[in-house]
Amino acid sequence: GIQVEQSPPDLILQEGANSTLRCNFSDSVNNLQWFHQNPWGQLINLFYIPSGTKQNGRLSATTVATERYSLLYISSSQTTDSGVYFCAVDRSNFGNEKLTFGTGTRLTIIP
Amino acid sequence: NAGVTQTPKFRILKIGQSMTLQCAQDMNHNYMYWYRQDPGMGLKLIYYSVGAGITDKGEVPNGYNVSRSTTEDFPLRLELAAPSQTSVYFCASSYSNTEAFFGQGTRLTVV
């Protein structure tokens, strides 16, 4: 099946810093999503981005499908950004039954 | 708009007991999914459904059963609970291969 690798595995930053999280995948995809799992375990949708660039406030994401990677940018980090960020991909044309998750990047923002 | 609702949020089971995790969505999504997340890991697919009356196995189906009698509901049944089923369970839904939305999770401990 498709392999999803995220880097770095852990990231500790001071409040206000910027960060870039990377997701590499081993095959072409029809679905790519970024999620934030907060310290209470809730999975929050950040971006649905199989290709192109999107922005939402301090967060933005870019997926270069031809080169099989996606980047999540977080600017002016806040303590509420702490948690684990997951990338998930799927090759299917129909549903997400093969939605494969990476192992995540754990982000800790220090006040 | 409630999205995806899971009950219960927490449960402790004794080895050999059975239980049903409930999942309901109000977005009229055709696809529904059950995932489990073990500590420090990404999510793994247990079962999925492409519509009422149709279900299929995911990556880790052993020890679980599902049914889908309506578009809205997708319960997950654990028979003969084992310690290896201690995990956090997430239900999700999507319209075909577009953005998937997750419930808040059920934390299950088998002792």
Interface residues (C-beta under 8 A of the other chain):
Chain A: V4 N30 N31 Q33 F35 G41 Q42 L43 N45 Y48 F86 A88 D90 S92 N93 F94 G95 N96 E97 K98 L99 F101 G102 T103 G104
Chain B: N30 Y31 Y33 G40 M41 G42 L43 K44 L45 Y48 V50 D56 G58 V88 F90 A92 S94 S96 N97 T98 E99 A100 F101 F102 Q104 G105 R107
